[in-house]
């Protein structure tokens, strides 16, 4: 089977690039003695990718109960479910743990901490700490930190933070500064809990950019990163990887063309690509994705998807586009690989060429 045999639109994953990205992150983490990489599988959602990212069934991160179940059943027991838990979901987590998993939840809410403490099943929790992102979590110096820790009691496993605001940076120096602010904040929170006589086994932080550029990680036990596996156009502009290291693309077919308007239409639209416009705020705006040739090469210049309808993607370029026939195949590098992959149920795996060497499934939904 080759790229020409695939249904379009579909996801194409380059194995060689994936392995290169995984090795680069592992090398970055290995700079810090004792630090453990806890890959975030919310991007890949695939056991086959997990076998490469965490080959010894080590600790992982998930973002849905569906992922937690899917990976636990395949052997990845030590998980952090890194989305704030609700009491209604505690039974499902406890059932996974009773079956042999070790899924830990997170909270920044005192009432939820009390519900976790009172639950009859085996559940541990981390307190989510806000180190500058302004999404979930409480500040490291908030008195609520000790109150939540005390409410959890022996079910307190540690503290967790996410430096999503690192995406506002544009240089290694920016990433390193955010990484150090996060490290300082999360270790301060851990120290305050320990001073109150509470157990803190896990001190977990991370994002792909800061994991790569952090200059120190003392006091931290594990780092969570996920988008680094596949890469995308936005992360390339943050310096997480080079543009040529984007391992995930969407294969589409030409379904229309207009020489007068110098446009092509692909059958890869908003559902296949997502409508993420993250690169609009970056130095280079790639519209809804950068259009590559059939083998994933940038031979079309700066051809981008300028308009995305549900099932149509309109390609434009400053220079004349090639006169491709209807049915010709092109690939699109995504702005945000996590959201692009979300509408698909499998990966067609290649290794630098056109032969499809494997088909890997994904777990979707919640």
C-alpha positions, 0 to 999 in steps of 0.5 A, spaced: 500 500 500 502 506 498 500 514 499 496 513 492 491 507 495 489 511 501 482 514 502 483 522 503 483 526 507 487 522 512 493 522 517 500 520 515 505 519 520 512 519 518 516 514 523 523 516 522 521 523 524 517 521 530 523 517 532 527 523 531 523 527 535 522 522 541 530 522 541 531 529 542 526 530 548 529 524 551 536 527 551 533 534 553 530 530 559 536 526 561 540 533 562 537 533 569 539 527 573 533 524 576 528 527 572 523 522 569 519 524 562 512 522 563 509 523 556 503 526 555 499 522 550 493 526 549 496 528 542 498 521 540 492 517 543 495 511 540 498 505 543 503 504 538 506 511 539 506 510 546 510 504 545 516 508 542 515 514 547 514 510 553 517 503 551 518 500 558 511 502 560 513 507 564 509 513 567 505 517 562 500 523 562 492 522 559 487 527 558 481 523 558 478 517 561 477 514 555 485 514 554 486 512 561 482 506 560 485 504 553 492 505 556 491 502 562 489 496 559 495 495 554 500 496 560 501 503 562 499 503 569 502 509 572 498 515 569 496 522 571 489 524 568 491 531 568 484 535 567 481 537 573 477 531 576 469 532 578 466 528 583 462 524 578 468 521 575 471 518 581 468 512 580 470 510 574 478 512 576 477 508 582 474 502 578 481 502 573 485 502 579 482 497 582 483 493 576 491 494 577 492 501 574 495 507 578 491 513 575 492 519 579 487 525 578 488 533 579 484 538 583 485 545 585 478 545 589 477 544 596 470 541 596 473 536 590 479 534 595 474 532 600 470 528 596 476 524 594 478 523 601 471 520 602 471 516 596 471 508 598 476 506 592 483 507 591 484 514 588 490 519 589 490 526 587 495 532 585 494 539 587 494 543 581 498 549 581 498 556 577 505 558 575 503 563 570 498 560 565 492 563 569 488 557 567 487 552 572 490 551 579 492 555 585 498 560 586 504 557 590 503 562 596 495 561 596 493 559 603 488 554 600 494 550 598 495 547 605 487 546 606 487 542 600 493 538 602 490 537 609 483 535 606 486 530 601 491 527 607 494 520 605 491 521 598 495 527 597 500 524 591 504 531 590 503 537 586 502 539 578 503 545 574 503 546 566 506 552 563 502 553 557 504 560 557 510 558 554 507 558 548 507 566 548 515 566 548 519 566 541 526 564 543 530 559 547 531 564 552 524 566 553 522 558 554 528 558 559 525 563 563 518 560 563 521 554 565 525 557 571 519 560 573 515 554 573 520 550 577 520 555 582 513 556 583 512 548 583 517 547 588 515 552 592 508 549 593 511 542 594 516 545 600 510 549 603 506 542 603 512 538 606 513 544 611 505 542 613 507 535 614 504 533 608 506 528 603 509 530 596 511 524 592 510 527 585 512 534 583 510 534 576 511 540 571 512 541 563 510 543 556 514 541 550 518 548 549 520 548 557 522 541 557 527 542 552 530 549 554 529 548 562 536 550 565 535 546 571 530 542 574 532 540 581 526 539 586 522 536 580 520 529 579 517 528 572 516 533 566 510 532 562 510 534 554 506 531 548 506 535 542 513 534 541 512 527 538 509 530 532 510 537 532 506 542 528 507 549 525 506 553 531 511 549 535 516 550 529 516 557 530 517 556 538 523 553 536 521 546 539 523 543 533 525 544 525 519 545 520 522 539 517 521 535 523 513 535 523 512 528 523 504 529 522 501 531 516 494 530 512 494 527 506 488 530 501 486 530 494 485 536 489 478 536 488 478 543 484 482 548 481 482 555 478 487 558 474 484 565 474 484 565 481 490 561 482 487 556 487 486 549 488 481 546 492 483 540 497 478 535 500 481 536 507 477 542 510 476 544 517 474 537 520 480 534 517 485 540 519 481 543 524 480 551 524 486 552 529 489 559 527 495 559 532 500 561 527 496 568 526 500 570 532 506 567 530 512 571 526 509 567 520 502 566 518 500 559 515 493 560 514 490 553 516 496 549 514 502 549 510 501 545 503 506 540 501 507 535 495 505 528 496 512 526 499 511 531 504 516 536 501 515 544 501 516 544 493 510 548 492 513 554 496 509 558 501 502 555 499 497 555 504 490 553 506 487 560 506 480 558 507 477 552 510 470 550 510 467 543 513 470 539 507 474 544 503 480 547 503 482 552 499 490 553 497 493 559 495 500 562 493 503 568 492 507 564 486 503 560 480 500 554 483 502 547 479 497 545 474 495 539 478 489 534 475 483 533 480 485 527 484 492 529 485 495 528 492 498 533 497 500 533 504 498 539 509 502 540 515 498 542 521 498 549 525 496 544 531 497 537 531 493 535 537 487 538 534 488 536 527 489 529 529 482 529 533 478 528 528 481 522 525 481 515 528 488 512 525 495 513 522 497 511 516 505 510 517 510 511 512 518 512 513 520 517 509 517 515 502 510 513 499 510 506 502 505 505 508 508 500 513 503 500 518 496 503 520 496 505 527 489 506 531 487 512 536 482 512 542 478 518 541 472 521 545 472 522 553 
